[in-house]
Amino acid sequence: MDTQIVRLTKAARRVSTPLIHIKTPDQAATIKTLSEALVNGKVPALLTWDCIRGVNWINEPGMSVCWQVLLKKGRTTPRADELAGAQRDLAEQTSILPAALEAAQGFPEDTVLFVQNAHLFWEDKHVLQAAWNLRDTFKKDFRTLVLLTGTGATLPPELRDALPLSEELPTLDELETIVKEQFEAAHMADDPELRTKAVDAICGLPAFSAEQVVAMSFVRRDGKITLDTDGLWQRKREQIEQTPGLSVWKGDESFATLGGLDNIKQFSLDLVNGQDPPRVIVFMDEISR
């Protein structure tokens, strides 16, 4: 999928940008998208890190790096029955991020290491120093450290040399594709009108969350499987309200209960019933410094 994040990451890789910071609402989806997109011609070694599993491989060249560089097994290739043990050993040796970043100094050229939830470790001076130490060495031979965070994270000044990128939420077309795929998975005939209502209901959710709430909202009515759009909206409201300070207004007020202001009411009704109506209305209350 040729998204903006894919194009920008490829461009950064072409000029050997060593440090990249990506804000994303779905880190796993971003890793999957970029891993597929970066395989073009020469296949780079792709690795990922988290604080439980340590460094792990994404593709076969990444497995060779783990086996030969991190586990120091020489030039041999692991047998299938050795892989589970290798992953346990990697977890023991590389689950501490500074140690994993220090070991990354020995990675071969064209290696990409994705660090998940990097913002949770920025308070540690050892993490900051170990990441910064990779800047010049990675720049020499197209190695890349990709720091993945949530959308609200801010880079510390010590890592200001990292290229900042942002992964956007799914577009309406991408959400429509998700809904279609869920229709097929539920063995339900495609319904364009219902599909449009479903896209409206899940607009603003990350791809993984959107897929999950659609999958959970199928019901059987009169012997047929259909999609409960009211259930979609409810699950979306629950997702939104997990963010402190955000809520979805559930009042039943209408213009009929509001006296006067006829021009404003008519303008608002024309707007929401027009050819290109808004999909969301944001109410900001008591904003002060």
RAKA-V899173 format. One record per residue. N is the residue number from 1. D_FIRST is the distance of its C-alpha to the first C-alpha in Angstrom with 1 decimal. Layout:
((N,D_FIRST) (N,D_FIRST))
This chain:
((1,0.0) (2,3.8) (3,5.8) (4,9.4) (5,9.9) (6,7.7) (7,9.7) (8,12.8) (9,12.8) (10,12.4) (11,15.2) (12,17.2) (13,17.1) (14,18.3) (15,21.4) (16,22.0) (17,21.7) (18,23.3) (19,22.8) (20,19.8) (21,20.1) (22,17.2) (23,18.2) (24,16.1) (25,17.2) (26,15.7) (27,16.0) (28,15.3) (29,11.8) (30,11.2) (31,12.8) (32,10.8) (33,7.3) (34,9.1) (35,11.2) (36,8.7) (37,7.4) (38,11.1) (39,12.4) (40,13.1) (41,16.7) (42,18.8) (43,17.5) (44,18.3) (45,20.2) (46,18.1) (47,20.4) (48,20.5) (49,23.6) (50,25.2) (51,28.8) (52,29.5) (53,28.0) (54,28.1) (55,26.0) (56,24.1) (57,22.0) (58,18.3) (59,18.7) (60,21.8) (61,22.3) (62,22.1) (63,24.7) (64,26.9) (65,26.9) (66,27.9) (67,30.6) (68,32.0) (69,31.7) (70,31.8) (71,34.0) (72,35.9) (73,36.2) (74,36.6) (75,34.8) (76,35.0) (77,32.1) (78,32.3) (79,33.3) (80,31.5) (81,34.3) (82,34.0) (83,30.5) (84,31.5) (85,34.3) (86,32.1) (87,29.9) (88,33.1) (89,34.4) (90,31.3) (91,31.5) (92,35.2) (93,34.7) (94,31.6) (95,31.3) (96,33.1) (97,30.5) (98,33.0) (99,33.9) (100,30.3) (101,29.6) (102,32.8) (103,32.0) (104,28.7) (105,31.0) (106,31.5) (107,27.9) (108,27.3) (109,25.4) (110,21.6) (111,21.5) (112,19.1) (113,20.7) (114,19.0) (115,21.9) (116,21.5) (117,23.6) (118,24.9) (119,26.7) (120,29.1) (121,30.6) (122,31.0) (123,34.6) (124,35.5) (125,36.8) (126,36.1) (127,32.4) (128,32.3) (129,34.4) (130,32.6) (131,29.2) (132,30.9) (133,32.6) (134,29.3) (135,28.6) (136,30.7) (137,30.4) (138,26.6) (139,26.6) (140,28.7) (141,26.3) (142,22.6) (143,22.8) (144,20.8) (145,21.7) (146,19.1) (147,21.0) (148,19.2) (149,21.1) (150,21.3) (151,20.9) (152,24.6) (153,25.2) (154,26.9) (155,27.2) (156,30.8) (157,32.5) (158,32.9) (159,29.1) (160,28.9) (161,27.6) (162,24.3) (163,21.5) (164,20.6) (165,17.0) (166,15.9) (167,13.0) (168,13.4) (169,14.1) (170,11.9) (171,12.4) (172,14.7) (173,12.4) (174,10.3) (175,13.8) (176,15.0) (177,12.6) (178,13.9) (179,17.4) (180,17.2) (181,16.2) (182,19.1) (183,21.4) (184,20.8) (185,21.5) (186,24.6) (187,25.7) (188,26.0) (189,26.0) (190,23.5) (191,25.3) (192,23.7) (193,26.2) (194,25.7) (195,21.9) (196,22.3) (197,24.8) (198,22.5) (199,19.7) (200,22.5) (201,23.7) (202,20.6) (203,19.4) (204,19.4) (205,18.7) (206,16.0) (207,13.6) (208,15.9) (209,19.0) (210,18.0) (211,17.5) (212,20.8) (213,22.8) (214,21.9) (215,22.7) (216,26.0) (217,27.0) (218,27.7) (219,31.5) (220,33.9) (221,36.2) (222,38.8) (223,37.5) (224,34.0) (225,30.8) (226,29.3) (227,27.3) (228,29.5) (229,28.0) (230,30.9) (231,29.9) (232,26.3) (233,27.8) (234,30.1) (235,27.5) (236,25.5) (237,28.8) (238,29.4) (239,26.1) (240,26.8) (241,30.4) (242,29.5) (243,29.0) (244,32.5) (245,33.6) (246,31.3) (247,32.5) (248,32.1) (249,35.3) (250,36.8) (251,40.0) (252,41.4) (253,42.9) (254,42.7) (255,44.1) (256,47.1) (257,48.4) (258,48.1) (259,51.1) (260,51.1) (261,48.1) (262,47.8) (263,46.0) (264,43.3) (265,42.9) (266,42.6) (267,40.1) (268,37.9) (269,38.2) (270,37.4) (271,34.2) (272,32.9) (273,33.9) (274,32.7) (275,30.0) (276,27.4) (277,28.6) (278,27.3) (279,25.3) (280,27.0) (281,30.2) (282,30.8) (283,34.4) (284,35.3) (285,38.8) (286,41.4) (287,39.3) (288,41.6) (289,41.7))
